[in-house]
Amino acid sequence: TYFEAKLAPLLQKTANCASCHALPKDGGNANFRPYEYAFMRNLLVTGAVYVSKTTIDNGVMRYMLGQVAGHAGNRTYCTGLLTTTPCKEVREWAKLEGLTVAEVGTGGGGTTPPFGRVSAGENDGTIYGWASEAANPTATVTVDVYIGGPRDSGTLIGTAPANQPYYGAEKTGNVGFRFVLPDMYRDGTSRTVYVYGRDVTTAGVFHELTDSPITTVAYVPDPVARSYYNANVIPYVNNSCVGCHSAAEFNYDYAFYALLMRPTAPHNGATATSNTLYRKMFGSESHRGGARCNGNPANAPCSFLINTWNMEFN
Protein backbone atom coordinates (compact mmCIF):
# COMPACT_ATOMS: atom_id res chain seq x y z
CA THR A 1 0.00 0.00 0.00
CA TYR A 2 2.81 2.43 0.85
CA PHE A 3 4.59 1.70 -2.43
CA GLU A 4 1.51 2.12 -4.59
CA ALA A 5 0.12 5.15 -2.78
CA LYS A 6 3.33 7.01 -2.02
CA LEU A 7 6.40 5.82 -3.89
CA ALA A 8 5.08 4.92 -7.35
CA PRO A 9 3.58 8.42 -7.91
CA LEU A 10 6.86 9.99 -6.78
CA LEU A 11 8.81 7.91 -9.27
CA GLN A 12 6.51 9.01 -12.06
CA LYS A 13 6.59 12.70 -11.20
CA THR A 14 9.37 13.76 -8.81
CA ALA A 15 12.01 11.39 -10.21
CA ASN A 16 10.51 11.86 -13.69
CA CYS A 17 10.78 8.18 -14.57
CA ALA A 18 7.76 8.77 -16.79
CA SER A 19 9.97 10.64 -19.25
CA CYS A 20 11.11 7.19 -20.41
CA HIS A 21 8.72 4.73 -18.77
CA ALA A 22 5.53 5.80 -20.49
CA LEU A 23 3.51 5.04 -23.60
CA PRO A 24 5.19 5.83 -26.94
CA LYS A 25 2.62 8.53 -27.61
CA ASP A 26 3.93 10.25 -24.49
CA GLY A 27 7.56 9.84 -25.54
CA GLY A 28 8.27 6.67 -23.56
CA ASN A 29 8.94 3.02 -24.23
CA ALA A 30 5.95 1.41 -22.48
CA ASN A 31 8.12 -0.24 -19.83
CA PHE A 32 6.04 0.24 -16.67
CA ARG A 33 8.13 -1.89 -14.32
CA PRO A 34 9.21 1.01 -12.03
CA TYR A 35 5.56 1.35 -10.95
CA GLU A 36 4.82 -2.37 -10.55
CA TYR A 37 5.00 -3.49 -6.93
CA ALA A 38 6.00 -7.12 -7.54
CA PHE A 39 8.90 -6.19 -9.81
CA MET A 40 10.17 -3.38 -7.59
CA ARG A 41 9.88 -5.43 -4.39
CA ASN A 42 11.96 -8.17 -5.97
CA LEU A 43 14.54 -5.56 -6.95
CA LEU A 44 14.49 -4.13 -3.42
CA VAL A 45 14.72 -7.38 -1.50
CA THR A 46 16.80 -9.49 -3.88
CA GLY A 47 18.80 -6.87 -5.75
CA ALA A 48 22.24 -7.78 -7.07
CA VAL A 49 24.90 -9.76 -5.30
CA TYR A 50 26.87 -6.70 -4.26
CA VAL A 51 24.20 -4.83 -2.29
CA SER A 52 24.12 -5.23 1.47
CA LYS A 53 20.30 -5.25 1.46
CA THR A 54 19.73 -2.48 4.00
CA THR A 55 17.41 0.52 3.91
CA ILE A 56 20.31 2.51 2.45
CA ASP A 57 21.98 -0.06 0.19
CA ASN A 58 19.47 -2.03 -1.86
CA GLY A 59 18.58 -2.69 -5.49
CA VAL A 60 16.10 0.19 -5.78
CA MET A 61 18.39 2.69 -4.05
CA ARG A 62 21.17 1.84 -6.49
CA TYR A 63 18.94 3.06 -9.32
CA MET A 64 18.09 6.22 -7.37
CA LEU A 65 21.79 6.98 -6.94
CA GLY A 66 22.81 6.34 -10.55
CA GLN A 67 24.90 3.28 -9.74
CA VAL A 68 23.38 0.77 -12.18
CA ALA A 69 25.28 0.11 -15.38
CA GLY A 70 23.14 -0.22 -18.50
CA HIS A 71 20.32 1.97 -17.17
CA ALA A 72 19.58 4.53 -19.89
CA GLY A 73 18.45 7.07 -17.27
CA ASN A 74 21.47 6.49 -15.04
CA ARG A 75 21.74 9.57 -12.82
CA THR A 76 21.21 10.64 -9.21
CA TYR A 77 17.47 11.10 -8.63
CA CYS A 78 17.79 12.44 -5.09
CA THR A 79 18.57 16.15 -5.03
CA GLY A 80 20.55 15.93 -1.81
CA LEU A 81 21.47 13.31 0.74
CA LEU A 82 19.35 10.25 1.44
CA THR A 83 16.97 12.37 3.50
CA THR A 84 15.47 13.94 0.35
CA THR A 85 12.74 12.66 -1.98
CA PRO A 86 12.57 10.02 -3.41
CA CYS A 87 15.40 8.37 -1.42
CA LYS A 88 13.76 8.98 1.94
CA GLU A 89 10.59 7.27 0.68
CA VAL A 90 12.63 4.30 -0.58
CA ARG A 91 14.18 4.02 2.88
CA GLU A 92 10.77 4.10 4.55
CA TRP A 93 9.41 1.47 2.16
CA ALA A 94 12.46 -0.70 2.80
CA LYS A 95 11.75 -0.53 6.53
CA LEU A 96 8.20 -1.74 5.93
CA GLU A 97 9.55 -4.60 3.81
CA GLY A 98 11.78 -5.71 6.69
CA LEU A 99 15.22 -4.75 5.39
CA THR A 100 17.91 -4.00 7.95
CA VAL A 101 17.66 -0.39 9.05
CA ALA A 102 20.86 1.56 8.38
CA GLU A 103 21.29 5.20 9.34
CA VAL A 104 22.93 7.86 7.22
CA GLY A 105 26.30 8.65 8.72
CA THR A 106 30.09 8.52 8.47
CA GLY A 107 30.79 5.60 10.74
CA GLY A 108 30.22 5.58 14.45
CA GLY A 109 30.31 3.73 17.71
CA GLY A 110 33.43 5.64 18.74
CA THR A 111 35.62 3.51 16.48
CA THR A 112 37.81 4.58 13.59
CA PRO A 113 35.87 4.07 10.35
CA PRO A 114 37.46 1.93 7.62
CA PHE A 115 39.64 3.62 5.00
CA GLY A 116 37.21 2.43 2.33
CA ARG A 117 35.21 -0.46 1.00
CA VAL A 118 34.70 -2.29 -2.27
CA SER A 119 30.93 -2.51 -2.63
CA ALA A 120 30.41 -3.84 -6.14
CA GLY A 121 31.84 -5.87 -8.98
CA GLU A 122 29.41 -6.02 -11.89
CA ASN A 123 29.25 -8.17 -15.00
CA ASP A 124 30.19 -5.20 -17.18
CA GLY A 125 33.51 -4.99 -15.35
CA THR A 126 32.64 -2.00 -13.18
CA ILE A 127 34.12 -1.93 -9.68
CA TYR A 128 32.38 0.41 -7.22
CA GLY A 129 33.19 1.53 -3.72
CA TRP A 130 34.42 4.40 -1.57
CA ALA A 131 37.69 5.56 -0.02
CA SER A 132 38.42 8.41 2.38
CA GLU A 133 41.17 9.23 4.84
CA ALA A 134 39.70 10.12 8.24
CA ALA A 135 42.62 12.42 9.08
CA ASN A 136 42.23 14.35 5.82
CA PRO A 137 38.59 13.91 4.75
CA THR A 138 38.51 16.74 2.16
CA ALA A 139 41.41 15.29 0.14
CA THR A 140 40.72 12.93 -2.76
CA VAL A 141 42.06 9.42 -2.27
CA THR A 142 43.54 7.66 -5.29
CA VAL A 143 42.48 4.03 -5.61
CA ASP A 144 44.80 1.41 -7.11
CA VAL A 145 43.34 -1.74 -8.67
CA TYR A 146 45.36 -4.97 -8.90
CA ILE A 147 44.37 -8.24 -10.51
CA GLY A 148 45.59 -11.76 -9.84
CA GLY A 149 47.19 -10.96 -6.49
CA PRO A 150 47.89 -8.26 -3.87
CA ARG A 151 50.29 -5.34 -4.37
CA ASP A 152 53.43 -7.40 -3.92
CA SER A 153 52.53 -10.03 -6.52
CA GLY A 154 49.54 -8.86 -8.58
CA THR A 155 49.34 -6.67 -11.67
CA LEU A 156 48.41 -2.99 -11.34
CA ILE A 157 45.76 -2.47 -14.02
CA GLY A 158 44.72 1.10 -13.27
CA THR A 159 43.75 3.81 -10.81
CA ALA A 160 40.66 5.86 -10.08
CA PRO A 161 39.97 9.00 -8.00
CA ALA A 162 37.52 8.53 -5.12
CA ASN A 163 35.70 11.82 -5.74
CA GLN A 164 32.24 10.79 -6.97
CA PRO A 165 28.98 11.04 -4.97
CA TYR A 166 28.52 8.07 -2.65
CA TYR A 167 25.78 7.27 -0.14
CA GLY A 168 26.08 4.45 2.34
CA ALA A 169 25.76 3.40 5.94
CA GLU A 170 29.46 4.05 6.60
CA LYS A 171 30.15 7.09 4.46
CA THR A 172 28.37 9.72 2.41
CA GLY A 173 29.79 12.47 0.22
CA ASN A 174 32.14 12.78 -2.75
CA VAL A 175 34.22 9.75 -1.80
CA GLY A 176 33.01 7.16 -4.29
CA PHE A 177 35.08 5.58 -7.04
CA ARG A 178 34.20 3.76 -10.24
CA PHE A 179 36.69 1.67 -12.18
CA VAL A 180 36.03 -0.39 -15.32
CA LEU A 181 38.23 -3.41 -15.93
CA PRO A 182 40.15 -3.29 -19.23
CA ASP A 183 38.58 -5.38 -22.01
CA MET A 184 41.26 -8.08 -21.75
CA TYR A 185 39.91 -8.97 -18.29
CA ARG A 186 36.25 -8.98 -19.40
CA ASP A 187 36.29 -12.41 -21.02
CA GLY A 188 33.87 -14.36 -18.84
CA THR A 189 36.69 -15.69 -16.66
CA SER A 190 36.55 -15.43 -12.87
CA ARG A 191 39.06 -12.81 -11.69
CA THR A 192 40.31 -11.85 -8.24
CA VAL A 193 40.59 -8.08 -7.86
CA TYR A 194 42.45 -6.29 -5.06
CA VAL A 195 41.71 -2.63 -4.31
CA TYR A 196 43.91 -0.23 -2.32
CA GLY A 197 43.59 3.39 -1.28
CA ARG A 198 46.71 5.55 -1.26
CA ASP A 199 47.29 7.33 2.02
CA VAL A 200 46.91 11.08 1.43
CA THR A 201 49.00 12.17 4.41
CA THR A 202 51.90 9.74 4.07
CA ALA A 203 53.31 8.97 0.64
CA GLY A 204 54.04 5.33 -0.08
CA VAL A 205 51.45 4.02 2.40
CA PHE A 206 48.58 1.94 1.00
CA HIS A 207 45.41 0.65 2.66
CA GLU A 208 43.65 -2.41 1.28
CA LEU A 209 39.95 -1.57 1.26
CA THR A 210 37.45 -3.56 3.29
CA ASP A 211 35.98 -6.50 1.34
CA SER A 212 39.02 -6.56 -0.96
CA PRO A 213 39.78 -8.79 -2.72
CA ILE A 214 36.59 -9.44 -4.64
CA THR A 215 35.91 -12.13 -7.20
CA THR A 216 34.15 -10.94 -10.31
CA VAL A 217 33.26 -12.26 -13.77
CA ALA A 218 32.96 -9.61 -16.45
CA TYR A 219 32.06 -9.58 -20.14
CA VAL A 220 32.48 -7.22 -23.07
CA PRO A 221 30.41 -7.43 -26.29
CA ASP A 222 32.04 -9.32 -29.17
CA PRO A 223 32.30 -7.25 -32.39
CA VAL A 224 31.27 -10.17 -34.62
CA ALA A 225 28.16 -10.84 -32.52
CA ARG A 226 27.40 -7.10 -32.48
CA SER A 227 27.55 -6.94 -36.29
CA TYR A 228 25.30 -9.98 -36.65
CA TYR A 229 22.80 -8.58 -34.13
CA ASN A 230 22.75 -5.17 -35.84
CA ALA A 231 22.26 -6.77 -39.26
CA ASN A 232 19.47 -9.16 -38.21
CA VAL A 233 17.80 -8.25 -34.92
CA ILE A 234 17.74 -4.47 -35.34
CA PRO A 235 15.84 -4.50 -38.68
CA TYR A 236 13.30 -6.89 -37.17
CA VAL A 237 12.62 -4.78 -34.08
CA ASN A 238 12.50 -1.58 -36.14
CA ASN A 239 9.75 -3.14 -38.23
CA SER A 240 7.86 -4.90 -35.46
CA CYS A 241 8.57 -3.47 -32.01
CA VAL A 242 8.94 0.31 -32.10
CA GLY A 243 5.20 0.78 -31.79
CA CYS A 244 5.60 0.03 -28.09
CA HIS A 245 9.35 0.32 -27.50
CA SER A 246 11.97 2.95 -28.20
CA ALA A 247 14.80 1.99 -30.53
CA ALA A 248 17.29 2.72 -27.72
CA GLU A 249 16.05 -0.36 -25.82
CA PHE A 250 17.59 -2.58 -28.48
CA ASN A 251 20.94 -0.81 -28.79
CA TYR A 252 23.44 -3.64 -28.47
CA ASP A 253 25.44 -2.18 -25.60
CA TYR A 254 22.24 -1.88 -23.57
CA ALA A 255 20.68 -5.15 -24.72
CA PHE A 256 23.88 -7.12 -24.03
CA TYR A 257 23.95 -6.36 -20.29
CA ALA A 258 20.28 -5.62 -19.54
CA LEU A 259 18.56 -8.26 -21.69
CA LEU A 260 20.90 -10.98 -22.98
CA MET A 261 22.59 -11.40 -19.58
CA ARG A 262 19.45 -11.22 -17.46
CA PRO A 263 18.13 -12.72 -15.24
CA THR A 264 21.50 -14.45 -14.91
CA ALA A 265 24.86 -14.51 -16.67
CA PRO A 266 26.45 -17.40 -18.60
CA HIS A 267 28.83 -18.33 -15.77
CA ASN A 268 25.78 -18.85 -13.56
CA GLY A 269 24.15 -21.30 -15.97
CA ALA A 270 22.38 -19.06 -18.47
CA THR A 271 21.67 -20.42 -21.96
CA ALA A 272 20.76 -18.99 -25.34
CA THR A 273 17.07 -19.45 -24.52
CA SER A 274 16.96 -18.43 -20.85
CA ASN A 275 17.66 -14.71 -21.24
CA THR A 276 15.02 -12.01 -20.92
CA LEU A 277 15.01 -10.86 -24.56
CA TYR A 278 14.59 -14.37 -25.97
CA ARG A 279 11.91 -15.35 -23.46
CA LYS A 280 9.84 -12.27 -24.26
CA MET A 281 10.10 -12.85 -28.01
CA PHE A 282 9.40 -16.57 -27.66
CA GLY A 283 6.42 -15.98 -25.38
CA SER A 284 7.61 -17.79 -22.26
CA GLU A 285 7.73 -14.49 -20.36
CA SER A 286 4.98 -11.89 -20.15
CA HIS A 287 5.14 -9.55 -23.14
CA ARG A 288 2.52 -7.05 -24.30
CA GLY A 289 3.60 -7.66 -27.89
CA GLY A 290 2.90 -11.38 -27.68
CA ALA A 291 4.94 -14.38 -28.84
CA ARG A 292 6.81 -13.03 -31.82
CA CYS A 293 8.37 -16.39 -32.73
CA ASN A 294 5.05 -18.24 -32.62
CA GLY A 295 6.53 -20.85 -30.30
CA ASN A 296 9.20 -21.95 -32.77
CA PRO A 297 12.88 -21.23 -31.97
CA ALA A 298 13.68 -21.45 -35.69
CA ASN A 299 11.51 -18.43 -36.44
CA ALA A 300 12.76 -14.85 -36.42
CA PRO A 301 13.71 -13.14 -34.23
CA CYS A 302 14.34 -16.13 -31.90
CA SER A 303 16.76 -17.73 -34.35
CA PHE A 304 18.68 -14.44 -34.57
CA LEU A 305 18.88 -14.16 -30.79
CA ILE A 306 20.09 -17.74 -30.38
CA ASN A 307 22.82 -17.15 -32.97
CA THR A 308 23.83 -13.87 -31.30
CA TRP A 309 24.04 -15.49 -27.87
CA ASN A 310 26.08 -18.43 -29.19
CA MET A 311 28.51 -16.07 -30.92
CA GLU A 312 29.01 -14.25 -27.63
CA PHE A 313 29.24 -17.07 -25.15
CA ASN A 314 29.93 -20.40 -26.90
BALOZA-540513 format. One record per residue (C-alpha): residue in three letters; y, x, z. Coordinates in steps of 0.1 Angstrom, whole numbers. Last residue first. Layout:
N
Ala  Y  X  Z .
...
END
This chain:
314
Asn  -204  299  -269 .
Phe  -171  292  -251 .
Glu  -143  290  -276 .
Met  -161  285  -309 .
Asn  -184  261  -292 .
Trp  -155  240  -279 .
Thr  -139  238  -313 .
Asn  -171  228  -330 .
Ile  -177  201  -304 .
Leu  -142  189  -308 .
Phe  -144  187  -346 .
Ser  -177  168  -343 .
Cys  -161  143  -319 .
Pro  -131  137  -342 .
Ala  -149  128  -364 .
Asn  -184  115  -364 .
Ala  -215  137  -357 .
Pro  -212  129  -320 .
Asn  -219  92  -328 .
Gly  -208  65  -303 .
Asn  -182  50  -326 .
Cys  -164  84  -327 .
Arg  -130  68  -318 .
Ala  -144  49  -288 .
Gly  -114  29  -277 .
Gly  -77  36  -279 .
Arg  -70  25  -243 .
His  -95  51  -231 .
Ser  -119  50  -201 .
Glu  -145  77  -204 .
Ser  -178  76  -223 .
Gly  -160  64  -254 .
Phe  -166  94  -277 .
Met  -128  101  -280 .
Lys  -123  98  -243 .
Arg  -153  119  -235 .
Tyr  -144  146  -260 .
Leu  -109  150  -246 .
Thr  -120  150  -209 .
Asn  -147  177  -212 .
Ser  -184  170  -208 .
Thr  -195  171  -245 .
Ala  -190  208  -253 .
Thr  -204  217  -220 .
Ala  -191  224  -185 .
Gly  -213  242  -160 .
Asn  -188  258  -136 .
His  -183  288  -158 .
Pro  -174  265  -186 .
Ala  -145  249  -167 .
Thr  -144  215  -149 .
Pro  -127  181  -152 .
Arg  -112  194  -175 .
Met  -114  226  -196 .
Leu  -110  209  -230 .
Leu  -83  186  -217 .
Ala  -56  203  -195 .
Tyr  -64  239  -203 .
Phe  -71  239  -240 .
Ala  -51  207  -247 .
Tyr  -19  222  -236 .
Asp  -22  254  -256 .
Tyr  -36  234  -285 .
Asn  -8  209  -288 .
Phe  -26  176  -285 .
Glu  -4  160  -258 .
Ala  27  173  -277 .
Ala  20  148  -305 .
Ser  29  120  -282 .
His  3  94  -275 .
Cys  0  56  -281 .
Gly  8  52  -318 .
Val  3  89  -321 .
Cys  -35  86  -320 .
Ser  -49  79  -355 .
Asn  -31  98  -382 .
Asn  -16  125  -361 .
Val  -48  126  -341 .
Tyr  -69  133  -372 .
Pro  -45  158  -387 .
Ile  -45  177  -353 .
Val  -83  178  -349 .
Asn  -92  195  -382 .
Ala  -68  223  -393 .
Asn  -52  228  -358 .
Tyr  -86  228  -341 .
Tyr  -100  253  -367 .
Ser  -69  275  -363 .
Arg  -71  274  -325 .
Ala  -108  282  -325 .
Val  -102  313  -346 .
Pro  -73  323  -324 .
Asp  -93  320  -292 .
Pro  -74  304  -263 .
Val  -72  325  -231 .
Tyr  -96  321  -201 .
Ala  -96  330  -165 .
Val  -123  333  -138 .
Thr  -109  341  -103 .
Thr  -121  359  -72 .
Ile  -94  366  -46 .
Pro  -88  398  -27 .
Ser  -66  390  -10 .
Asp  -65  360  13 .
Thr  -36  375  33 .
Leu  -16  399  13 .
Glu  -24  436  13 .
His  7  454  27 .
Phe  19  486  10 .
Val  40  514  24 .
Gly  53  540  -1 .
Ala  90  533  6 .
Thr  97  519  41 .
Thr  122  490  44 .
Val  111  469  14 .
Asp  73  473  20 .
Arg  56  467  -13 .
Gly  34  436  -13 .
Tyr  -2  439  -23 .
Val  -26  417  -43 .
Tyr  -63  425  -51 .
Val  -81  406  -79 .
Thr  -119  403  -82 .
Arg  -128  391  -117 .
Ser  -154  365  -129 .
Thr  -157  367  -167 .
Gly  -144  339  -188 .
Asp  -124  363  -210 .
Arg  -90  363  -194 .
Tyr  -90  399  -183 .
Met  -81  413  -218 .
Asp  -54  386  -220 .
Pro  -33  401  -192 .
Leu  -34  382  -159 .
Val  -4  360  -153 .
Phe  17  367  -122 .
Arg  38  342  -102 .
Phe  56  351  -70 .
Gly  72  330  -43 .
Val  97  342  -18 .
Asn  128  321  -28 .
Gly  125  298  2 .
Thr  97  284  24 .
Lys  71  302  45 .
Glu  40  295  66 .
Ala  34  258  59 .
Gly  44  261  23 .
Tyr  73  258  -1 .
Tyr  81  285  -26 .
Pro  110  290  -50 .
Gln  108  322  -70 .
Asn  118  357  -57 .
Ala  85  375  -51 .
Pro  90  400  -80 .
Ala  59  407  -101 .
Thr  38  438  -108 .
Gly  11  447  -133 .
Ile  -25  458  -140 .
Leu  -30  484  -113 .
Thr  -67  493  -117 .
Gly  -89  495  -86 .
Ser  -100  525  -65 .
Asp  -74  534  -39 .
Arg  -53  503  -44 .
Pro  -83  479  -39 .
Gly  -110  472  -65 .
Gly  -118  456  -98 .
Ile  -82  444  -105 .
Tyr  -50  454  -89 .
Val  -17  433  -87 .
Asp  14  448  -71 .
Val  40  425  -56 .
Thr  77  435  -53 .
Val  94  421  -23 .
Thr  129  407  -28 .
Ala  153  414  1 .
Thr  167  385  22 .
Pro  139  386  48 .
Asn  144  422  58 .
Ala  124  426  91 .
Ala  101  397  82 .
Glu  92  412  48 .
Ser  84  384  24 .
Ala  56  377  0 .
Trp  44  344  -16 .
Gly  15  332  -37 .
Tyr  4  324  -72 .
Ile  -19  341  -97 .
Thr  -20  326  -132 .
Gly  -50  335  -153 .
Asp  -52  302  -172 .
Asn  -82  292  -150 .
Glu  -60  294  -119 .
Gly  -59  318  -90 .
Ala  -38  304  -61 .
Ser  -25  309  -26 .
Val  -23  347  -23 .
Arg  -5  352  10 .
Gly  24  372  23 .
Phe  36  396  50 .
Pro  19  375  76 .
Pro  41  359  103 .
Thr  46  378  136 .
Thr  35  356  165 .
Gly  56  334  187 .
Gly  37  303  177 .
Gly  56  302  145 .
Gly  56  308  107 .
Thr  85  301  85 .
Gly  87  263  87 .
Val  79  229  72 .
Glu  52  213  93 .
Ala  16  209  84 .
Val  -4  177  91 .
Thr  -40  179  79 .
Leu  -47  152  54 .
Gly  -57  118  67 .
Glu  -46  96  38 .
Leu  -17  82  59 .
Lys  -5  118  65 .
Ala  -7  125  28 .
Trp  15  94  22 .
Glu  41  108  45 .
Arg  40  142  29 .
Val  43  126  -6 .
Glu  73  106  7 .
Lys  90  138  19 .
Cys  84  154  -14 .
Pro  100  126  -34 .
Thr  127  127  -20 .
Thr  139  155  4 .
Thr  124  170  35 .
Leu  103  193  14 .
Leu  133  215  7 .
Gly  159  206  -18 .
Thr  161  186  -50 .
Cys  124  178  -51 .
Tyr  111  175  -86 .
Thr  106  212  -92 .
Arg  96  217  -128 .
Asn  65  215  -150 .
Gly  71  185  -173 .
Ala  45  196  -199 .
His  20  203  -172 .
Gly  -2  231  -185 .
Ala  1  253  -154 .
Val  8  234  -122 .
Gln  33  249  -97 .
Gly  63  228  -105 .
Leu  70  218  -69 .
Met  62  181  -74 .
Tyr  31  189  -93 .
Arg  18  212  -65 .
Met  27  184  -41 .
Val  2  161  -58 .
Gly  -27  186  -55 .
Asn  -20  195  -19 .
Asp  -1  220  2 .
Ile  25  203  24 .
Thr  5  174  39 .
Thr  -25  197  40 .
Lys  -52  203  15 .
Ser  -52  241  15 .
Val  -48  242  -23 .
Tyr  -67  269  -43 .
Val  -98  249  -53 .
Ala  -78  222  -71 .
Gly  -69  188  -57 .
Thr  -95  168  -39 .
Val  -74  147  -15 .
Leu  -41  145  -34 .
Leu  -56  145  -70 .
Asn  -82  120  -60 .
Arg  -54  99  -44 .
Met  -34  102  -76 .
Phe  -62  89  -98 .
Ala  -71  60  -75 .
Tyr  -35  50  -69 .
Glu  -24  48  -105 .
Tyr  13  56  -110 .
Pro  10  92  -120 .
Arg  -19  81  -143 .
Phe  2  60  -167 .
Asn  -2  81  -198 .
Ala  14  59  -225 .
Asn  30  89  -242 .
Gly  67  83  -236 .
Gly  98  76  -255 .
Asp  102  39  -245 .
Lys  85  26  -276 .
Pro  58  52  -269 .
Leu  50  35  -236 .
Ala  58  55  -205 .
His  47  87  -188 .
Cys  72  111  -204 .
Ser  106  100  -192 .
Ala  88  78  -168 .
Cys  82  108  -146 .
Asn  119  105  -137 .
Ala  114  120  -102 .
Thr  138  94  -88 .
Lys  127  66  -112 .
Gln  90  65  -121 .
Leu  79  88  -93 .
Leu  100  69  -68 .
Pro  84  36  -79 .
Ala  49  51  -73 .
Leu  58  64  -39 .
Lys  70  33  -20 .
Ala  51  1  -28 .
Glu  21  15  -46 .
Phe  17  46  -24 .
Tyr  24  28  8 .
Thr  0  0  0 .
END
